[in-house]
Amino acid sequence: MTTAPARPAREADAFRDVAQAQAAYARCIDGDRLEEWPSFFTADAHYRITTAANHREGLPAGLVWADNRDMLADRISALREANIYEQHAYRHILGMPAILEESTDGVRSETGFLVARIMRDGATSVFATGRYVDRYVYDDTRLLLAERTVVLDSPAVDTLLAIPL
């Protein structure tokens, strides 16, 4: 009988840490605790939402673009106070994260997702599928996102992209 080689403890920790960070991130959004959402990012984080075709071609343009945590906080403030949109909620279904690279600086990972959108009348539909392409860095107590690229599988993007993915 052949047994699989044991994973190095450090790699196992990176997998666990990323999985926990992803779960906390999704719970924050799905629980409508959006004011907490920017706290998952470093002060100088980059966040963008793009399509798979743009990502594959290396095109930097995105549907949403922020290059610091303050821009993320402004997005939530505008969502709560200025934007007018039909009320809805998300439910994230996350795949297992793939650890792409680990270094003393942090972890690069990729995680597939499906986001269902629940409208006020109860209608539920698949809103988005894709993957998170991330670069995490460690702070004293947890991983923070230094970069998150949300790569959407479909080029057809609903205009109701109010809540963060």
N, C-alpha and C positions, 0 to 999 in steps of 0.2 A: 504494500500500500504506500502510495506517495502522498506526502503532505505538502501543502503549499508553503513556500518560505514565509517566515514571519515578517510582517511589515516593520520597518524601523519605528520605534516609539515616537519619534518626532513627526514622521509622516502621519501616523495614526492620530496624533494630537492635532495636526493641521486639518485633517479631514473632520474630526470632531468639532474643532473650533469654527470652521467654515459652515458646517451644517447647523451649528447652534446659532451663528450669526445670521444665516439665511432664515432660519425659523423665526427668530426674534424680529427681523426686518418685516417678514410677511405678516406676522401677528400684529405688528404696529399699524401697518396699512389696513389690513382687514378689520382691525378693531377700531378704526377711525380715530386713532391717536396720532394724527398727521403732524401735529406740532412737535412730536418727538422724532419724526422721520429724519430731519437733518442731523440729529445726534449720532446717526449710524455712519456719518462721513467725517473725514478729516477736515480741518479748516480750509485747506486748499484743494479739496476733492474735485474731480471731474465726473460729471454725470451727463449721460446723453442717451436718447432713445433714437434708434435708427432702424433701417430695414436690413434684411439679410443681404440683399443685392448691393446696397451701399457699403455695407461692412466688408463684403467679399471683394469689392473693387477698391477698398481702401479710401473711400470718399469720406471726408471728415464731417460733412453736413449731417445734421440730425434734426429730427422732429422736435426734440427738446434738447436744450444745451445749457449747462450750468458749469462754471469753472471755479466755484467755491461754495462753501456751506451757507453763506449769507444769501446767495441766489436761491438756494433750495428753501430757506426759511421765507424769503420773499414770495416764492411760488405758493407756499402754503398760506401765507397771509392773504395773497390775492384770491386764492381759492375760497377762503373763508369769508372775505369781506367785500370783494369787488366783482368776481366772476359770477355770471348767471348761467346756470346749467341745471339739467334735470338731476335731482338727487338720486344717487345710486351708491352701491358698495361693491367691493371686490372680495373674491375668495381665491387665494393663491394655492395652487397645487405645485409643489416643488419636486424636481427630480433630485437624485443624489448628486452632490457636488463632485466634480472631477478636479483633483489637484493637478494643475498643469506644471507648476514650478513652486519651489519653496526655497527661500534664502533667509539670511539674517534680517533682510529688510521686510520680509513679509511673505505673502502667499498669493499666487495667481491661480484662479479657479474658473470653472465654467459650470453653470447649473441650468438645466432646462426648467421651464415653467409653463404652466397653463393658468390663465386668469379668467375666472368666470365673473360676469358682471350681473349684479342683482338690482333690478330697477325697483322703484318705489311701489309699483303695483305687484311686485313679486316675480315678474318675468325674469328668467335667468337665461343667459346665453354665454357662449364662449366669446370673450372679448379679445384676448390676445394669447398667442403662444410664441415661444421663442426661447432665448437663453440669456442668462446674465454672464457677461465676460468681465471678470473682476480682478482688481488688484487690491488686496487687503494689507494693512500694516498693523502691527501690534502696538497697542498703547499699554499702560500699566495693567489693565484688567481685562481687556478684550480686543478683538479685531475690529478695526475701523476700515471703511471703504475709502481708499485713496482714488480709485477709478471704478466706475460702474458704467459699462456700455450695455444697454438693453437692446438686444438684437431681435427684432420682430421677424417671425417667419414669413408673414404675408406683406406684400407691398401695399395692400389695401388697409389703410389705417382709419379707424373710426374717428370722426372729428371730436367726439366726446372723450378726449384724452385729458381729463381734468385731474383725476387722482393719480399720484405717482405709481409707476409700475415697480 
